[in-house]
Amino acid sequence: MDEPTTDPAPGPIRIAAGLIALEALALLGAAGVLVVKTITGRPDEIGRALLGAALAVAGAVALAFGARALLRLRPAARSPVVVLQLLALPVSYSLWFQAGRVGYGAPIMIVALAVLFLLFTPPARAALDRDPTR
């Protein structure tokens, strides 16, 4: 099991964790909007609309745990965070370029690319890379 360290997280990790926390808050907001629109509107399928909200909440929780674990310098946190950011890239591309929703797609893409960059900077790698002798 990866043991947390008491050392402070390097700047790139703190910035990445902050961006990830913002992503989590945005997903919670999106889930709230979906629930409100389901209640006040006329969705084709209520179950599908609420499932979308539940998935947004689950994603927000996963991102929040990832941000917290990164700040605690747990090496195992980087992989799930990277996977979630890589999954955000095709979503952002679809929103931005295919659906023409620049206001939604651009921030998602920019934040995902920034987090990926920050997690692979030399200070972040030094703090999060596992010791190969263990």
C-alpha positions as CSV (number, residue, x, y, z in Angstrom):
1,M,0.0,0.0,0.0
2,D,1.3,3.4,-0.8
3,E,2.1,5.4,2.3
4,P,1.3,9.1,2.3
5,T,4.2,11.4,3.1
6,T,4.2,14.5,5.3
7,D,6.2,16.5,2.8
8,P,4.2,19.3,1.1
9,A,3.0,18.6,-2.4
10,P,5.1,20.4,-5.1
11,G,3.4,23.4,-6.9
12,P,2.4,21.5,-10.0
13,I,0.6,18.8,-8.0
14,R,-1.2,21.5,-5.9
15,I,-2.3,23.3,-9.1
16,A,-3.4,20.0,-10.7
17,A,-5.4,19.1,-7.6
18,G,-7.0,22.5,-7.6
19,L,-8.0,22.1,-11.2
20,I,-9.3,18.6,-10.5
21,A,-11.4,20.0,-7.6
22,L,-12.9,22.6,-10.0
23,E,-13.8,19.8,-12.4
24,A,-15.5,18.0,-9.5
25,L,-17.5,21.1,-8.6
26,A,-18.5,21.6,-12.2
27,L,-19.7,18.0,-12.4
28,L,-21.8,18.5,-9.3
29,G,-23.3,21.6,-10.8
30,A,-24.1,19.7,-14.0
31,A,-25.7,17.0,-11.9
32,G,-27.8,19.6,-10.2
33,V,-28.9,21.1,-13.5
34,L,-29.9,17.7,-14.8
35,V,-32.0,17.0,-11.7
36,V,-33.7,20.4,-11.9
37,K,-34.4,20.1,-15.6
38,T,-35.8,16.6,-15.0
39,I,-38.1,17.8,-12.3
40,T,-39.2,21.0,-14.1
41,G,-39.1,19.8,-17.7
42,R,-40.5,16.9,-19.6
43,P,-37.7,14.4,-20.2
44,D,-38.3,11.5,-22.6
45,E,-37.2,9.1,-19.9
46,I,-36.9,10.2,-16.3
47,G,-34.7,7.2,-15.4
48,R,-32.1,8.0,-18.1
49,A,-32.0,11.7,-17.1
50,L,-31.5,10.8,-13.4
51,L,-28.9,8.2,-14.4
52,G,-26.9,11.0,-16.1
53,A,-27.1,13.0,-13.0
54,A,-25.9,10.0,-10.9
55,L,-23.0,9.4,-13.2
56,A,-22.0,13.1,-13.0
57,V,-22.0,12.8,-9.2
58,A,-20.0,9.6,-9.3
59,G,-17.4,11.3,-11.6
60,A,-17.3,14.3,-9.2
61,V,-16.7,12.0,-6.2
62,A,-13.9,10.1,-8.1
63,L,-12.2,13.4,-9.1
64,A,-12.5,14.7,-5.5
65,F,-10.9,11.6,-4.1
66,G,-8.2,11.8,-6.8
67,A,-7.4,15.4,-5.9
68,R,-7.2,14.6,-2.2
69,A,-4.9,11.6,-2.8
70,L,-2.6,13.7,-5.1
71,L,-2.3,16.3,-2.3
72,R,-1.3,13.5,0.0
73,L,1.3,12.4,-2.5
74,R,-0.1,8.9,-3.0
75,P,1.5,7.5,-6.2
76,A,-1.5,5.3,-6.9
77,A,-3.6,8.4,-7.4
78,R,-2.0,9.5,-10.6
79,S,-3.2,6.6,-12.8
80,P,-6.9,7.0,-12.2
81,V,-6.7,10.8,-12.5
82,V,-4.8,10.4,-15.8
83,V,-7.4,8.0,-17.1
84,L,-10.2,10.4,-16.2
85,Q,-8.4,13.3,-17.9
86,L,-7.8,11.2,-21.0
87,L,-11.5,10.3,-21.1
88,A,-12.4,14.0,-20.8
89,L,-10.4,14.7,-24.1
90,P,-12.8,13.0,-26.5
91,V,-15.8,14.5,-24.7
92,S,-14.4,18.0,-24.9
93,Y,-13.5,17.5,-28.6
94,S,-17.0,16.3,-29.3
95,L,-18.5,19.3,-27.5
96,W,-16.1,21.9,-28.9
97,F,-15.6,20.9,-32.5
98,Q,-18.5,18.6,-33.4
99,A,-21.4,20.1,-31.4
100,G,-20.0,23.7,-31.6
101,R,-20.3,24.2,-27.9
102,V,-17.1,26.0,-27.4
103,G,-18.1,27.3,-23.9
104,Y,-18.4,23.7,-22.7
105,G,-15.7,21.9,-24.7
106,A,-12.9,24.4,-24.5
107,P,-12.7,24.6,-20.7
108,I,-12.9,20.8,-20.4
109,M,-10.1,20.3,-22.9
110,I,-7.9,23.0,-21.5
111,V,-8.2,21.8,-17.9
112,A,-7.6,18.1,-18.9
113,L,-4.5,19.0,-20.9
114,A,-3.2,21.3,-18.1
115,V,-3.7,18.5,-15.5
116,L,-2.0,16.0,-17.7
117,F,0.9,18.3,-18.2
118,L,1.2,19.2,-14.5
119,L,1.2,15.6,-13.4
120,F,4.2,14.8,-15.6
121,T,6.4,17.7,-14.8
122,P,9.7,16.8,-13.2
123,P,8.7,17.9,-9.6
124,A,5.4,16.0,-9.9
125,R,7.1,12.9,-11.2
126,A,9.8,13.1,-8.5
127,A,7.1,13.3,-5.8
128,L,4.7,10.6,-7.3
129,D,7.0,8.0,-8.9
130,R,7.1,4.8,-7.0
131,D,10.4,3.5,-5.6
132,P,11.5,0.7,-8.0
133,T,13.4,-1.1,-5.2
134,R,10.3,-1.9,-3.3
